[in-house]
């Protein structure tokens, strides 16, 4: 009996010790695994499926394993297509713009893909913010102009209703015919067509694209549109030449964007050639504010060149250096000779320049032409222009020189007369006294 009890207790103790040992070992193994996971980073390697490649788990062929690893690396290194990559970058920039909008920064509400590409190409964060602020200000101006146009249309409709109600009870005057806008457009187009054949050329140099930012280029194109409109509406328009206009440049893209389908119908000459290859050098005059010579008289047989550039930083001497490099004659407008200049640079916008040249061409009056100069830049016209002062000085000098020459001529005449009388008296035969007595 006691033997059976002792065997029973021995079996129970062995079983308990085995369970306790296994439990302790499991705890130690778990602690070791936690320590390894905390101290090392987990690296996952692509493991191929054995079912797809028909590889048994017991034996793995080394060649099959190499091919599988190569295929996995090639699939991982395959680049995305260009379209998908570009779309993903545009989506990222759009999310960035949206994030800045939520942060309260000045960002436009609507932005297209082209503007997103320009934002993406800008190198620094501050440049991106400035460009987005410029777009937001531009969008706000467009909204205000649209609101003003709506108000004008509404007020115009109300006025038309009132006029119609009044005209119903009044007699209509049919003496004068109404002139429609289409007839004005036909007249303007006829004048510009005539100027393309018989008019004086005016060159706009488009070779300053690399010196401007995207914003300055857009401002330049808007000024070029105003120049074309002013020239088309004038009485005696110029024949406009857009020289050095490359088809791959930013100028051409902006002009196509602004004009659209009307670009091919414009009555201008747009070419990628230089003005030196089109006109003779002796007829070219480059108008620049840095020139030492003054354009006192407008010559109708010359070809004047204007640099199409809007420069916020005012890079002085750029167009003058370009003209000197090409060995062209330069001239500047007589601003100091007619205006009491206050402050600021004497660089004018393109539309101001073409208005001044058109007025001088029609009237030959600089005081009338220089009215297009902004009044914020000067304190009014001079009472007597420097040109007239210089002319009066030269006139006085000419008069004094003429009087001196007259005096010298009179003195020379008197001396010549005296010399002639002396010579005559000496040439006469002298009478001898003894012969006279006889």
HUVENBEL-V660727 format. One record per residue. N is the residue number from 1. NEAR is the number of other C-alpha atoms within 12 Angstrom. D_LAST is the distance of its C-alpha to the last C-alpha in whole Angstrom. Layout:
n:N near:NEAR d_last:D_LAST
n:N near:NEAR d_last:D_LAST
//
This chain:
n:1 near:7 d_last:221
n:2 near:8 d_last:219
n:3 near:9 d_last:217
n:4 near:10 d_last:216
n:5 near:11 d_last:214
n:6 near:12 d_last:212
n:7 near:13 d_last:211
n:8 near:14 d_last:210
n:9 near:14 d_last:208
n:10 near:14 d_last:206
n:11 near:14 d_last:205
n:12 near:14 d_last:204
n:13 near:14 d_last:202
n:14 near:14 d_last:200
n:15 near:14 d_last:199
n:16 near:14 d_last:198
n:17 near:14 d_last:196
n:18 near:14 d_last:194
n:19 near:14 d_last:193
n:20 near:14 d_last:192
n:21 near:14 d_last:190
n:22 near:14 d_last:188
n:23 near:14 d_last:187
n:24 near:14 d_last:185
n:25 near:14 d_last:184
n:26 near:14 d_last:182
n:27 near:14 d_last:181
n:28 near:14 d_last:179
n:29 near:14 d_last:178
n:30 near:14 d_last:176
n:31 near:14 d_last:175
n:32 near:14 d_last:173
n:33 near:14 d_last:172
n:34 near:13 d_last:170
n:35 near:13 d_last:169
n:36 near:13 d_last:167
n:37 near:13 d_last:166
n:38 near:11 d_last:164
n:39 near:10 d_last:163
n:40 near:10 d_last:161
n:41 near:9 d_last:159
n:42 near:9 d_last:161
n:43 near:8 d_last:159
n:44 near:6 d_last:160
n:45 near:9 d_last:160
n:46 near:15 d_last:160
n:47 near:17 d_last:164
n:48 near:22 d_last:164
n:49 near:16 d_last:167
n:50 near:17 d_last:170
n:51 near:10 d_last:171
n:52 near:11 d_last:168
n:53 near:16 d_last:168
n:54 near:15 d_last:171
n:55 near:18 d_last:172
n:56 near:15 d_last:175
n:57 near:12 d_last:175
n:58 near:8 d_last:177
n:59 near:11 d_last:175
n:60 near:17 d_last:171
n:61 near:16 d_last:169
n:62 near:11 d_last:166
n:63 near:11 d_last:164
n:64 near:19 d_last:165
n:65 near:22 d_last:164
n:66 near:15 d_last:160
n:67 near:15 d_last:159
n:68 near:23 d_last:160
n:69 near:19 d_last:158
n:70 near:16 d_last:155
n:71 near:17 d_last:156
n:72 near:18 d_last:156
n:73 near:15 d_last:153
n:74 near:12 d_last:151
n:75 near:13 d_last:152
n:76 near:12 d_last:151
n:77 near:10 d_last:147
n:78 near:10 d_last:146
n:79 near:11 d_last:143
n:80 near:14 d_last:143
n:81 near:10 d_last:141
n:82 near:10 d_last:137
n:83 near:11 d_last:138
n:84 near:12 d_last:141
n:85 near:13 d_last:139
n:86 near:18 d_last:136
n:87 near:17 d_last:139
n:88 near:18 d_last:140
n:89 near:21 d_last:137
n:90 near:25 d_last:136
n:91 near:20 d_last:139
n:92 near:19 d_last:139
n:93 near:29 d_last:136
n:94 near:29 d_last:137
n:95 near:16 d_last:140
n:96 near:23 d_last:137
n:97 near:34 d_last:135
n:98 near:22 d_last:138
n:99 near:15 d_last:140
n:100 near:21 d_last:136
n:101 near:21 d_last:137
n:102 near:14 d_last:140
n:103 near:11 d_last:139
n:104 near:12 d_last:136
n:105 near:19 d_last:133
n:106 near:25 d_last:130
n:107 near:31 d_last:131
n:108 near:31 d_last:131
n:109 near:22 d_last:134
n:110 near:19 d_last:133
n:111 near:27 d_last:131
n:112 near:18 d_last:131
n:113 near:18 d_last:132
n:114 near:18 d_last:128
n:115 near:25 d_last:127
n:116 near:31 d_last:130
n:117 near:23 d_last:129
n:118 near:25 d_last:126
n:119 near:34 d_last:128
n:120 near:27 d_last:130
n:121 near:18 d_last:127
n:122 near:20 d_last:125
n:123 near:13 d_last:126
n:124 near:12 d_last:127
n:125 near:17 d_last:129
n:126 near:12 d_last:126
n:127 near:19 d_last:124
n:128 near:29 d_last:127
n:129 near:25 d_last:127
n:130 near:22 d_last:124
n:131 near:32 d_last:124
n:132 near:37 d_last:127
n:133 near:26 d_last:126
n:134 near:24 d_last:123
n:135 near:29 d_last:125
n:136 near:24 d_last:127
n:137 near:18 d_last:124
n:138 near:23 d_last:123
n:139 near:20 d_last:126
n:140 near:19 d_last:126
n:141 near:15 d_last:123
n:142 near:15 d_last:124
n:143 near:16 d_last:127
n:144 near:14 d_last:125
n:145 near:14 d_last:123
n:146 near:14 d_last:126
n:147 near:14 d_last:128
n:148 near:14 d_last:124
n:149 near:14 d_last:124
n:150 near:14 d_last:128
n:151 near:14 d_last:127
n:152 near:15 d_last:124
n:153 near:14 d_last:126
n:154 near:14 d_last:129
n:155 near:14 d_last:127
n:156 near:14 d_last:125
n:157 near:14 d_last:128
n:158 near:14 d_last:129
n:159 near:14 d_last:126
n:160 near:15 d_last:127
n:161 near:14 d_last:130
n:162 near:14 d_last:129
n:163 near:15 d_last:126
n:164 near:15 d_last:128
n:165 near:12 d_last:131
n:166 near:13 d_last:128
n:167 near:13 d_last:126
n:168 near:11 d_last:130
n:169 near:10 d_last:130
n:170 near:10 d_last:126
n:171 near:9 d_last:124
n:172 near:12 d_last:122
n:173 near:9 d_last:118
n:174 near:7 d_last:117
n:175 near:6 d_last:114
n:176 near:7 d_last:113
n:177 near:7 d_last:114
n:178 near:11 d_last:115
n:179 near:11 d_last:113
n:180 near:10 d_last:115
n:181 near:10 d_last:114
n:182 near:11 d_last:115
n:183 near:12 d_last:112
n:184 near:16 d_last:110
n:185 near:16 d_last:111
n:186 near:16 d_last:110
n:187 near:19 d_last:106
n:188 near:26 d_last:106
n:189 near:27 d_last:107
n:190 near:21 d_last:105
n:191 near:25 d_last:102
n:192 near:34 d_last:103
n:193 near:25 d_last:103
n:194 near:21 d_last:100
n:195 near:27 d_last:98
n:196 near:25 d_last:100
n:197 near:18 d_last:98
n:198 near:16 d_last:95
n:199 near:25 d_last:95
n:200 near:29 d_last:93
n:201 near:37 d_last:95
n:202 near:41 d_last:97
n:203 near:41 d_last:99
n:204 near:43 d_last:101
n:205 near:37 d_last:102
n:206 near:38 d_last:106
n:207 near:31 d_last:106
n:208 near:29 d_last:107
n:209 near:30 d_last:110
n:210 near:16 d_last:111
n:211 near:23 d_last:110
n:212 near:25 d_last:112
n:213 near:24 d_last:115
n:214 near:32 d_last:118
n:215 near:31 d_last:117
n:216 near:27 d_last:113
n:217 near:30 d_last:113
n:218 near:29 d_last:115
n:219 near:28 d_last:113
n:220 near:35 d_last:110
n:221 near:35 d_last:112
n:222 near:26 d_last:112
n:223 near:28 d_last:109
n:224 near:39 d_last:108
n:225 near:30 d_last:110
n:226 near:22 d_last:108
n:227 near:36 d_last:105
n:228 near:35 d_last:106
n:229 near:25 d_last:107
n:230 near:28 d_last:104
n:231 near:40 d_last:102
n:232 near:34 d_last:104
n:233 near:23 d_last:104
n:234 near:28 d_last:100
n:235 near:23 d_last:98
n:236 near:31 d_last:96
n:237 near:37 d_last:98
n:238 near:43 d_last:97
n:239 near:34 d_last:99
n:240 near:38 d_last:101
n:241 near:38 d_last:102
n:242 near:37 d_last:105
n:243 near:33 d_last:104
n:244 near:29 d_last:106
n:245 near:29 d_last:109
n:246 near:23 d_last:112
n:247 near:19 d_last:115
n:248 near:14 d_last:117
n:249 near:20 d_last:115
n:250 near:28 d_last:116
n:251 near:39 d_last:113
n:252 near:30 d_last:115
n:253 near:22 d_last:118
n:254 near:29 d_last:117
n:255 near:33 d_last:115
n:256 near:21 d_last:118
n:257 near:18 d_last:120
n:258 near:21 d_last:118
n:259 near:19 d_last:117
n:260 near:14 d_last:120
n:261 near:11 d_last:120
n:262 near:14 d_last:117
n:263 near:20 d_last:115
n:264 near:13 d_last:115
n:265 near:15 d_last:113
n:266 near:26 d_last:110
n:267 near:28 d_last:107
n:268 near:35 d_last:105
n:269 near:30 d_last:105
n:270 near:28 d_last:107
n:271 near:23 d_last:107
n:272 near:24 d_last:107
n:273 near:21 d_last:104
n:274 near:25 d_last:101
n:275 near:37 d_last:98
n:276 near:24 d_last:96
n:277 near:14 d_last:98
n:278 near:20 d_last:97
n:279 near:23 d_last:94
n:280 near:15 d_last:90
n:281 near:22 d_last:90
n:282 near:17 d_last:86
n:283 near:24 d_last:88
n:284 near:31 d_last:90
n:285 near:40 d_last:90
n:286 near:42 d_last:93
n:287 near:44 d_last:93
n:288 near:40 d_last:95
n:289 near:32 d_last:94
n:290 near:27 d_last:93
n:291 near:28 d_last:90
n:292 near:16 d_last:87
n:293 near:19 d_last:85
n:294 near:25 d_last:85
n:295 near:28 d_last:86
n:296 near:25 d_last:83
n:297 near:21 d_last:83
n:298 near:29 d_last:86
n:299 near:19 d_last:85
n:300 near:23 d_last:87
n:301 near:19 d_last:86
n:302 near:27 d_last:88
n:303 near:34 d_last:91
n:304 near:42 d_last:93
n:305 near:42 d_last:96
n:306 near:45 d_last:98
n:307 near:41 d_last:101
n:308 near:45 d_last:104
n:309 near:39 d_last:106
n:310 near:34 d_last:108
n:311 near:30 d_last:108
n:312 near:20 d_last:110
n:313 near:14 d_last:109
n:314 near:20 d_last:105
n:315 near:19 d_last:104
n:316 near:19 d_last:100
n:317 near:21 d_last:98
n:318 near:27 d_last:100
n:319 near:38 d_last:98
n:320 near:29 d_last:95
n:321 near:22 d_last:96
n:322 near:25 d_last:98
n:323 near:29 d_last:94
n:324 near:20 d_last:93
n:325 near:14 d_last:95
n:326 near:20 d_last:94
n:327 near:16 d_last:91
n:328 near:28 d_last:90
n:329 near:30 d_last:88
n:330 near:35 d_last:89
n:331 near:29 d_last:88
n:332 near:32 d_last:90
n:333 near:38 d_last:90
n:334 near:35 d_last:88
n:335 near:37 d_last:91
n:336 near:29 d_last:89
n:337 near:27 d_last:86
n:338 near:30 d_last:88
n:339 near:33 d_last:91
n:340 near:23 d_last:92
n:341 near:22 d_last:94
n:342 near:17 d_last:97
n:343 near:15 d_last:100
n:344 near:13 d_last:101
n:345 near:22 d_last:100
n:346 near:27 d_last:97
n:347 near:35 d_last:100
n:348 near:32 d_last:100
n:349 near:31 d_last:103
n:350 near:36 d_last:103
n:351 near:32 d_last:103
n:352 near:27 d_last:101
n:353 near:38 d_last:98
n:354 near:42 d_last:99
n:355 near:35 d_last:99
n:356 near:34 d_last:95
n:357 near:44 d_last:94
n:358 near:36 d_last:95
n:359 near:28 d_last:94
n:360 near:28 d_last:90
n:361 near:30 d_last:90
n:362 near:21 d_last:91
n:363 near:18 d_last:89
n:364 near:19 d_last:86
n:365 near:20 d_last:87
n:366 near:32 d_last:88
n:367 near:27 d_last:89
n:368 near:21 d_last:92
n:369 near:29 d_last:93
n:370 near:35 d_last:94
n:371 near:25 d_last:96
n:372 near:27 d_last:99
n:373 near:34 d_last:98
n:374 near:25 d_last:102
n:375 near:17 d_last:101
n:376 near:17 d_last:103
n:377 near:23 d_last:100
n:378 near:23 d_last:97
n:379 near:18 d_last:97
n:380 near:23 d_last:95
n:381 near:26 d_last:91
n:382 near:20 d_last:88
n:383 near:15 d_last:86
n:384 near:18 d_last:83
n:385 near:22 d_last:83
n:386 near:21 d_last:82
n:387 near:24 d_last:80
n:388 near:16 d_last:78
n:389 near:16 d_last:77
n:390 near:15 d_last:76
n:391 near:16 d_last:74
n:392 near:15 d_last:73
n:393 near:14 d_last:72
n:394 near:14 d_last:70
n:395 near:14 d_last:68
n:396 near:14 d_last:67
n:397 near:15 d_last:66
n:398 near:14 d_last:64
n:399 near:14 d_last:62
n:400 near:14 d_last:61
n:401 near:14 d_last:60
n:402 near:14 d_last:58
n:403 near:14 d_last:56
n:404 near:14 d_last:55
n:405 near:15 d_last:54
n:406 near:14 d_last:52
n:407 near:14 d_last:51
n:408 near:14 d_last:50
n:409 near:14 d_last:48
n:410 near:14 d_last:46
n:411 near:14 d_last:45
n:412 near:14 d_last:44
n:413 near:14 d_last:42
n:414 near:14 d_last:40
n:415 near:14 d_last:39
n:416 near:14 d_last:38
n:417 near:14 d_last:36
n:418 near:14 d_last:34
n:419 near:14 d_last:34
n:420 near:14 d_last:33
n:421 near:14 d_last:30
n:422 near:13 d_last:29
n:423 near:12 d_last:29
n:424 near:13 d_last:27
n:425 near:12 d_last:24
n:426 near:11 d_last:24
n:427 near:10 d_last:24
n:428 near:10 d_last:21
n:429 near:8 d_last:18
n:430 near:11 d_last:16
n:431 near:9 d_last:12
n:432 near:9 d_last:10
n:433 near:8 d_last:9
n:434 near:7 d_last:7
n:435 near:8 d_last:5
n:436 near:8 d_last:5
n:437 near:7 d_last:4
n:438 near:6 d_last:0
//
